[in-house]
Amino acid sequence: MKKALIIPAAIAVLILVAFVTVNAYRVPTLHLPILEGDARPATVRTVEYVVDGVRCRGTSMGFARMASQGGGVVSVTTYARTRSAIVEYDPTVTDPDRIREAFMAPVVRDGVTYQFFNMLSQTELD
């Protein structure tokens, strides 16, 4: 009889712990290394953007593709839950403003202009 009560109680405690700690961890939606191994530059800087438009893995891939268009992007990690992206870049090739311009650039398809991403904030992490 006690085992029948202990197991549901343990499950309830685990669920409660999960709900309490849900905001303590950032799980990336996408981590996309652009340059790896020998291609990775010696000096890498990091910038974090809060971006309206990063909502799922699909939009994260679109963001990564647009942000890395100008070159110099080393990796892109997105977090759909917080709508943020951490971009590592080579400072000798690009800078945070160029990266921002790349992902905020309007896209024209079949004569219609789309604005997929809008930056809400930008923070240089190093």
C-alpha positions as CSV (number, residue, x, y, z in Angstrom):
1,M,0.0,0.0,0.0
2,K,2.8,2.4,0.8
3,K,4.5,1.9,-2.6
4,A,1.2,2.9,-4.2
5,L,1.4,6.3,-2.5
6,I,5.2,6.9,-2.8
7,I,5.4,6.6,-6.6
8,P,2.7,9.2,-7.3
9,A,4.1,11.5,-4.6
10,A,7.6,11.3,-6.1
11,I,6.2,12.1,-9.6
12,A,4.4,15.1,-8.2
13,V,7.5,16.3,-6.5
14,L,9.5,16.0,-9.8
15,I,6.8,17.9,-11.7
16,L,6.9,20.6,-9.1
17,V,10.7,20.9,-9.3
18,A,10.5,21.1,-13.1
19,F,8.0,24.0,-12.9
20,V,10.0,25.8,-10.3
21,T,13.3,25.5,-12.2
22,V,12.0,26.0,-15.8
23,N,13.4,29.6,-16.0
24,A,16.8,28.6,-14.5
25,Y,18.1,27.0,-17.7
26,R,18.4,28.3,-21.3
27,V,18.1,25.5,-23.7
28,P,19.1,26.5,-27.2
29,T,16.7,26.1,-30.1
30,L,19.5,26.0,-32.6
31,H,23.3,26.0,-32.3
32,L,24.9,26.4,-35.8
33,P,28.7,26.6,-36.1
34,I,29.5,28.4,-39.3
35,L,33.3,28.2,-39.0
36,E,34.9,25.2,-37.2
37,G,38.4,23.8,-36.6
38,D,41.2,25.5,-38.5
39,A,38.7,27.9,-40.1
40,R,37.8,29.4,-36.7
41,P,39.6,32.7,-36.2
42,A,42.0,33.3,-33.3
43,T,40.0,36.3,-32.1
44,V,36.2,35.9,-31.6
45,R,33.8,38.4,-30.1
46,T,30.3,37.7,-28.9
47,V,27.1,39.7,-29.2
48,E,23.6,38.9,-28.0
49,Y,20.5,40.2,-29.8
50,V,16.9,40.0,-28.5
51,V,15.0,39.6,-31.8
52,D,11.3,39.7,-32.6
53,G,10.8,36.9,-35.1
54,V,12.9,34.1,-33.5
55,R,10.0,31.8,-32.5
56,C,11.0,28.2,-33.5
57,R,13.7,26.1,-35.1
58,G,12.6,27.2,-38.6
59,T,12.8,30.9,-37.9
60,S,16.1,30.3,-36.0
61,M,17.5,28.8,-39.2
62,G,16.3,31.8,-41.2
63,F,17.9,34.1,-38.7
64,A,21.2,32.2,-38.8
65,R,21.2,32.2,-42.6
66,M,20.5,36.0,-42.8
67,A,22.9,37.0,-40.0
68,S,25.8,35.1,-41.6
69,Q,25.3,36.5,-45.1
70,G,27.9,39.2,-44.8
71,G,30.7,36.8,-43.7
72,G,32.6,36.9,-40.5
73,V,30.0,35.0,-38.4
74,V,31.6,32.1,-36.5
75,S,28.5,30.6,-34.9
76,V,24.8,31.4,-34.1
77,T,22.9,30.1,-31.1
78,T,19.2,31.0,-30.8
79,Y,16.8,30.7,-27.9
80,A,13.2,30.8,-29.1
81,R,11.8,30.9,-25.6
82,T,13.5,34.2,-24.9
83,R,13.6,35.3,-28.5
84,S,17.3,35.9,-28.3
85,A,20.4,35.0,-30.3
86,I,24.0,34.8,-29.4
87,V,26.3,35.4,-32.4
88,E,30.1,34.8,-32.3
89,Y,31.9,36.8,-35.0
90,D,35.4,37.6,-36.3
91,P,36.0,41.3,-35.4
92,T,38.5,41.7,-38.3
93,V,35.7,40.9,-40.8
94,T,32.5,42.2,-39.4
95,D,30.9,44.0,-36.4
96,P,27.5,43.8,-34.5
97,D,26.0,46.6,-36.7
98,R,26.7,44.8,-39.9
99,I,25.3,41.6,-38.5
100,R,22.2,43.5,-37.4
101,E,21.8,45.0,-40.8
102,A,22.1,41.6,-42.4
103,F,19.3,39.9,-40.4
104,M,17.0,43.0,-40.4
105,A,17.3,43.4,-44.2
106,P,13.9,43.2,-45.9
107,V,13.3,40.2,-48.2
108,V,11.5,40.7,-51.5
109,R,9.6,37.6,-52.8
110,D,7.3,37.8,-55.8
111,G,7.2,41.6,-55.5
112,V,6.2,41.5,-51.9
113,T,8.5,42.9,-49.2
114,Y,8.8,41.0,-45.9
115,Q,10.5,42.1,-42.7
116,F,11.1,38.8,-40.8
117,F,13.3,40.0,-37.9
118,N,13.3,43.1,-35.8
119,M,16.0,43.7,-33.2
120,L,14.7,44.7,-29.7
121,S,18.1,45.0,-28.0
122,Q,21.8,44.3,-28.5
123,T,24.4,43.5,-25.9
124,E,28.1,42.9,-26.5
125,L,29.2,40.1,-24.2
126,D,32.9,40.6,-24.4
